[in-house]
Amino acid sequence: MASPTLSIFIISSLLIVSSFSNAQPKPKAFTFPIRKDDATNQYYTTIQLGSNATTLNVGIDLGGNFLWFNSLDYFSAADTYRPILCGTKQCRIANGVGCIFCFLSPPVPGCTNNTCSDYSLNPFTGTQGYSGLGQDVLRVSSTRGAHYKLNDFPFQFSDPVLREALAAPTVGLLALGRTRVSLPAQLSSAFKISEKFALCIPSSGGNGNMIIGDEVYRKPFQQISEAIQTTPLLRNPVSTYGNEVTGNLSIAYFIDVRSIRVGETSLALNKTLLSINKRTGEGGTSIRTVRAYTSLHRSIYRAVVDEFVKAAAAKNIKRVASVAPFGACFDSRTITSSKTGGDVPTVDLVLQSSSVYWRFYGSNSMVRVGEGVMCLAFVEGPPNLTGPTTSIVVGGYQLENHLLEFDVSASKLGFSSTLLLSDTSCNQFGAA
């Protein structure tokens, strides 16, 4: 007969084995849908937050600091919401700015006492809000279909004024920027997965996907991923985000564009505009999903437009009156079709060498603005009133139907050519 001690040991061992056998496998990556709101040209995803798994549509911001939103649905069911208190580790991780004292009883999201606080920015209006930071459980789905909980996910329940100009289906913005409280950073830390994410942003009427972590894609995307070009992700030494602490590194993603080609012609540009001024933070090239179209510094924009018009004329493409905000528009009846959109001059962002370039075909360089009229889908960049002015901001329209892989830990961007060349689109993107 076994001794009581041995029996207890065997039972305990069985309980441990049972516990592990019933536990979910360690996830490799998580998946989130991406949709486009055609009325605003904004891209958004869906998350579930809180004990009741409140469903929230939130815009995708590559340069965002943290998740912020305002939702009555969440407010009425926020029984597991907890504020991030001043002076805590969570507050330091979030780089909170200041402390809010609000004595409503009982405390509710948006009004809690001794709460770590920060500014949030609506990049569509330039409006800033100052509110406390909180945390709640975020429910996520792995690429293998299993469901997980990320406890204590940080965010801001913001002032409702920040919802102005957001796409109608959305209530806030989800941050993918280079912070410790962005969604990729939090998932990487909590589940010990690679700090990388892939974006496949859909065009109008389509569906895309975001995969956070390291996963094998379904065909043909695995082959596309193996053939993508890569370029370093740069850090701007000066904050370009209006409410960041002065002197912080920018949380946005920058790449090193050395020149621009239109067709076979390399443009004569002021090269100082293409590099980041390490003292002022001016210049350089960033990638932002909250910009509808790629914006260019005035002198760069004029050079691109002039050469594009010249190259289009050589293809017998007829120019027509411009339609704001676009500077070059054409008679669509004079543009022939191809598998990559209109057969127009290509536009290349040339990176660390002449053989590494990001090419935009007609599907990403031309936009239909009316009956019989298509325009060059680049705009002149306005001055940045909240921080240093970036010379080139690659916007959402140029990102559509490209596979983009952001390896944050290795500080590297992978980018494919247009998926249309492979007879596919972001509608088919996902894990194998």
C-alpha positions in Angstrom: 0.0 0.0 0.0 1.3 3.4 -1.0 2.2 5.8 1.8 0.0 8.9 2.3 2.9 11.1 1.3 3.4 9.1 -2.0 -0.4 9.2 -2.7 -0.5 13.0 -2.2 2.5 13.3 -4.6 0.8 11.2 -7.3 -2.5 13.0 -7.0 -0.7 16.4 -7.1 1.3 15.3 -10.2 -1.9 14.1 -11.9 -3.5 17.5 -11.2 -0.5 19.3 -12.6 -0.6 17.2 -15.8 -4.3 17.7 -16.1 -3.9 21.4 -15.7 -1.4 21.6 -18.5 -3.3 19.3 -20.8 -6.4 21.5 -20.5 -4.4 24.7 -20.9 -4.5 26.5 -24.3 -1.4 26.2 -26.4 1.0 29.1 -26.4 -0.1 31.4 -29.3 2.3 32.4 -32.1 0.3 35.3 -33.4 -3.1 37.1 -33.2 -5.4 38.3 -36.0 -7.5 41.4 -36.4 -9.7 42.3 -39.4 -9.2 45.5 -41.3 -11.9 47.4 -43.2 -12.0 50.7 -45.1 -14.7 53.4 -44.5 -15.2 54.8 -48.0 -16.8 58.0 -46.8 -13.7 59.1 -44.9 -10.9 56.9 -46.4 -10.1 55.7 -42.9 -9.1 52.1 -42.0 -10.4 50.4 -38.8 -10.4 47.2 -36.9 -12.6 45.6 -34.3 -11.6 44.8 -30.7 -13.5 43.4 -27.6 -12.8 45.1 -24.3 -14.1 44.5 -20.7 -15.7 41.6 -18.9 -18.8 41.8 -21.2 -16.5 41.8 -24.3 -17.9 45.2 -25.6 -17.3 45.3 -29.3 -15.5 48.5 -30.4 -14.6 49.6 -33.9 -11.4 51.7 -33.7 -9.3 53.3 -36.4 -5.8 52.0 -37.0 -3.0 54.5 -36.3 0.5 53.5 -37.1 1.8 56.6 -35.3 -0.5 56.4 -32.3 0.6 56.3 -28.7 -2.1 54.3 -27.0 -5.7 53.1 -27.6 -8.2 55.9 -26.9 -11.9 55.8 -27.4 -15.3 57.1 -26.2 -18.2 54.7 -26.2 -21.4 54.6 -24.2 -21.7 50.9 -24.8 -18.4 50.4 -22.9 -19.2 53.0 -20.3 -22.5 51.3 -19.3 -20.7 47.9 -18.9 -17.3 48.9 -17.5 -17.6 46.9 -14.3 -14.0 45.6 -14.6 -12.4 49.0 -15.6 -9.6 50.1 -13.3 -7.7 53.4 -13.4 -3.9 53.4 -13.7 -2.8 55.2 -10.6 -0.2 57.9 -10.5 3.3 56.8 -9.6 2.7 53.2 -10.5 4.8 51.0 -12.8 2.0 51.0 -15.4 2.0 54.8 -15.4 5.8 54.8 -16.0 5.4 52.3 -18.8 2.7 54.5 -20.4 4.9 57.6 -20.0 1.9 59.3 -18.4 2.0 63.1 -18.2 0.5 64.5 -15.0 -2.2 63.3 -12.6 -5.9 63.8 -12.6 -8.1 64.2 -9.5 -11.8 63.6 -10.1 -14.0 62.8 -7.1 -17.2 61.4 -8.7 -18.6 58.6 -6.6 -18.5 55.9 -7.6 -15.6 56.5 -10.0 -16.4 55.8 -13.6 -14.2 55.8 -16.8 -13.3 59.4 -17.5 -13.5 60.4 -13.9 -11.3 58.7 -11.4 -9.1 60.0 -8.6 -5.3 60.0 -8.4 -5.2 58.8 -12.0 -2.2 58.7 -14.4 -3.0 60.9 -17.3 -1.9 61.8 -20.8 -2.9 63.7 -23.9 -4.5 62.0 -26.8 -4.6 63.4 -30.3 -7.2 63.2 -33.1 -5.0 63.3 -36.2 -7.9 64.2 -38.4 -8.8 67.4 -36.6 -5.7 68.2 -34.6 -7.8 68.2 -31.4 -6.1 67.1 -28.2 -7.8 65.7 -25.1 -6.4 65.2 -21.6 -7.8 62.3 -19.6 -6.9 59.6 -17.2 -5.5 56.2 -18.3 -7.2 53.0 -17.4 -7.0 49.3 -17.9 -9.3 46.4 -18.6 -9.3 42.9 -20.2 -8.8 42.8 -23.9 -10.1 39.6 -25.7 -8.0 38.5 -28.6 -8.1 35.6 -31.1 -5.1 33.8 -32.3 -4.4 32.9 -35.9 -5.2 29.3 -34.9 -8.7 30.2 -33.8 -8.2 30.1 -30.0 -9.4 32.9 -27.8 -7.2 34.6 -25.1 -7.5 37.3 -22.5 -5.0 40.1 -22.2 -5.6 41.4 -18.7 -4.8 45.0 -17.7 -4.6 46.4 -21.3 -4.0 50.1 -21.0 -6.1 52.8 -22.8 -7.8 56.1 -22.4 -11.5 56.7 -22.1 -11.4 60.0 -23.9 -13.4 63.2 -24.1 -16.3 62.7 -26.7 -15.1 65.8 -28.6 -12.2 63.6 -29.9 -14.7 61.5 -32.0 -15.2 64.4 -34.4 -14.2 63.5 -37.9 -13.8 59.9 -37.1 -15.3 57.4 -39.5 -18.9 56.8 -38.6 -18.5 53.2 -37.5 -15.6 54.0 -35.1 -15.3 55.3 -31.6 -11.6 55.9 -31.3 -8.1 55.0 -32.5 -6.0 51.9 -31.9 -2.2 52.6 -31.6 0.4 50.6 -33.4 3.2 53.1 -32.7 6.6 52.5 -31.1 5.5 52.6 -27.5 5.3 50.1 -24.7 1.5 50.5 -24.5 0.7 49.9 -28.2 -1.2 46.8 -29.2 1.9 45.0 -30.7 4.1 45.8 -27.7 1.4 44.6 -25.2 0.7 41.4 -26.9 4.4 40.7 -27.3 5.1 41.3 -23.7 2.1 39.3 -22.4 2.4 36.2 -24.6 6.2 36.3 -25.3 5.6 36.5 -29.1 7.7 38.3 -31.6 7.2 42.1 -31.6 6.3 42.3 -35.2 3.1 42.8 -37.2 1.9 42.4 -40.7 -0.7 44.7 -42.4 -2.7 44.0 -45.5 -4.8 47.1 -46.0 -7.8 46.6 -48.3 -9.1 48.9 -51.1 -12.7 50.1 -51.2 -15.2 47.3 -50.7 -12.6 44.8 -49.6 -11.5 43.2 -46.3 -7.9 43.0 -45.0 -6.2 41.7 -42.0 -3.6 42.5 -39.4 -1.4 39.7 -37.9 0.6 40.4 -34.8 3.3 38.0 -34.0 5.2 35.5 -36.3 3.0 33.2 -38.4 3.0 31.3 -41.7 0.7 32.8 -44.2 -1.7 31.0 -46.5 -0.8 30.7 -50.2 0.3 32.7 -52.1 1.2 35.1 -49.3 3.9 32.9 -47.9 5.7 33.0 -51.3 5.1 36.8 -51.5 6.5 37.3 -48.0 9.6 35.3 -48.9 10.2 37.6 -51.9 9.5 41.0 -50.3 12.1 43.8 -50.1 13.3 45.1 -46.8 14.5 48.5 -45.6 15.5 49.7 -42.1 13.0 51.5 -39.9 14.4 54.7 -38.7 13.9 56.6 -35.5 13.4 60.3 -35.7 15.3 61.7 -32.7 12.7 64.5 -32.2 9.1 63.8 -31.4 6.7 64.4 -34.3 3.7 63.7 -32.2 2.2 66.9 -30.8 1.7 65.7 -27.2 4.9 63.7 -26.7 7.4 64.9 -24.2 9.9 67.2 -25.8 13.1 65.4 -26.7 11.5 61.9 -27.0 12.2 59.8 -30.0 9.3 59.9 -32.4 6.9 56.9 -32.0 6.1 57.0 -35.8 7.8 54.6 -38.3 10.3 56.3 -40.7 12.0 54.9 -43.7 15.1 56.2 -45.6 13.8 57.5 -49.0 16.9 58.6 -51.0 15.2 59.7 -54.3 12.0 59.5 -56.3 11.6 58.1 -59.8 8.6 58.8 -62.1 8.8 56.3 -64.9 12.5 56.0 -65.8 13.3 59.5 -64.7 14.9 60.3 -61.3 13.8 63.6 -60.0 16.1 66.4 -59.1 15.2 67.0 -55.4 16.6 68.9 -52.5 18.2 66.0 -50.7 18.2 67.7 -47.3 14.4 67.4 -47.4 14.7 63.6 -47.7 16.9 63.1 -44.6 15.8 63.6 -41.0 17.3 66.7 -39.4 18.6 65.3 -36.1 18.4 68.7 -34.4 14.9 69.8 -35.4 13.2 66.5 -36.5 12.2 68.1 -39.8 12.2 66.1 -43.1 12.4 62.4 -43.8 9.6 59.9 -44.7 7.1 58.4 -42.4 4.2 55.9 -42.9 0.8 56.8 -41.6 -2.5 55.0 -41.9 -4.4 58.1 -40.8 -3.4 60.0 -43.9 -5.7 59.2 -46.9 -3.0 59.9 -49.5 0.7 60.3 -49.6 1.7 63.9 -48.9 4.8 65.5 -50.2 6.7 68.7 -49.3 5.8 71.5 -51.8 9.0 71.3 -53.8 8.9 67.5 -54.0 5.2 67.5 -54.9 5.7 70.0 -57.8 8.6 67.9 -59.2 6.5 64.7 -59.0 3.5 66.4 -60.7 5.5 68.0 -63.4 7.3 64.8 -64.4 4.1 62.7 -64.1 2.2 65.1 -66.4 5.1 65.0 -68.9 5.3 61.2 -68.8 1.5 60.8 -69.0 1.4 63.0 -72.1 4.0 60.7 -73.7 1.4 57.9 -73.3 -1.3 60.1 -74.9 -3.1 60.6 -71.6 -5.0 63.8 -71.7 -4.8 66.2 -68.8 -8.0 68.0 -67.5 -8.8 70.6 -64.9 -7.5 69.7 -61.4 -9.9 68.6 -58.7 -8.9 69.6 -55.1 -6.9 68.4 -53.3 -5.2 66.8 -56.3 -2.8 68.8 -58.5 -3.0 66.7 -61.7 -6.1 65.1 -63.2 -6.7 63.3 -66.4 -9.4 62.1 -68.8 -9.9 58.5 -67.8 -11.1 57.6 -71.3 -7.5 58.2 -72.4 -6.0 55.8 -69.8 -5.9 52.1 -70.8 -6.4 49.4 -68.2 -4.0 46.8 -66.9 -3.9 44.2 -64.2 -2.3 46.8 -61.9 -4.9 49.5 -62.5 -4.6 52.3 -65.1 -1.6 52.1 -67.4 0.2 55.2 -66.2 3.8 56.1 -65.3 5.0 54.3 -62.2 6.2 56.2 -59.1 9.1 54.8 -57.2 10.3 55.7 -53.7 14.0 54.7 -54.0 15.4 53.5 -50.7 18.9 52.5 -49.5 20.0 51.6 -53.1 18.8 52.0 -56.6 17.7 48.4 -56.6 15.5 48.7 -53.5 12.4 50.7 -54.3 8.7 50.8 -53.4 6.8 51.1 -56.7 3.3 52.4 -57.1 1.3 51.3 -60.1 -2.0 52.8 -61.3 -4.0 51.1 -58.7 -2.2 53.0 -56.0 -1.3 56.2 -57.9 -4.6 57.1 -59.5 -7.9 57.8 -57.9 -11.3 58.3 -59.6 -12.9 61.5 -58.5 -15.8 61.8 -60.9 -17.3 60.7 -64.2 -14.5 60.4 -66.6 -11.8 61.9 -64.3 -8.9 60.3 -62.5 -6.3 62.2 -60.5 -2.8 61.5 -59.4 -3.3 60.3 -55.8 -0.6 62.4 -54.1 -1.2 65.7 -52.3 0.8 68.6 -51.2 1.7 68.3 -47.6 0.4 71.0 -45.2 2.6 72.3 -42.4 2.6 70.2 -39.3 1.2 72.5 -36.6 1.8 70.1 -33.8 5.4 69.1 -34.4 8.2 68.9 -36.9 7.2 68.8 -40.6 7.8 65.4 -42.3 8.7 65.8 -46.0 7.0 62.7 -47.2 4.1 60.9 -45.4 3.1 57.7 -47.1 -0.6 57.5 -46.8 -3.2 54.7 -46.8 -4.1 54.7 -50.5 -0.6 53.9 -51.4 -0.5 51.1 -48.8 -3.6 49.3 -50.1 -3.1 45.7 -51.4 0.6 45.6 -50.4 1.9 43.2 -47.8 3.7 45.2 -45.1 5.7 43.5 -42.3 6.9 45.7 -39.4 9.6 43.9 -37.5 9.8 46.3 -34.5 12.4 44.5 -32.6 14.8 44.3 -35.6 13.7 47.8 -36.7 13.0 46.6 -40.3 10.1 47.0 -42.7 9.3 44.4 -45.4 7.1 45.5 -48.3 5.8 43.6 -51.3 4.9 45.0 -54.7 1.2 45.4 -55.4 -0.6 42.1 -54.8 -2.4 42.6 -58.1 0.8 41.4 -59.8 0.3 38.1 -58.1 -3.4 37.9 -59.0 -4.5 38.3 -55.4 -5.5 41.1 -52.9 -5.7 41.7 -49.2 -9.1 40.0 -49.3 -7.3 36.7 -49.3 -4.6 37.5 -46.7 -4.5 35.4 -43.5 -2.7 32.6 -41.7 -2.2 29.2 -43.3 
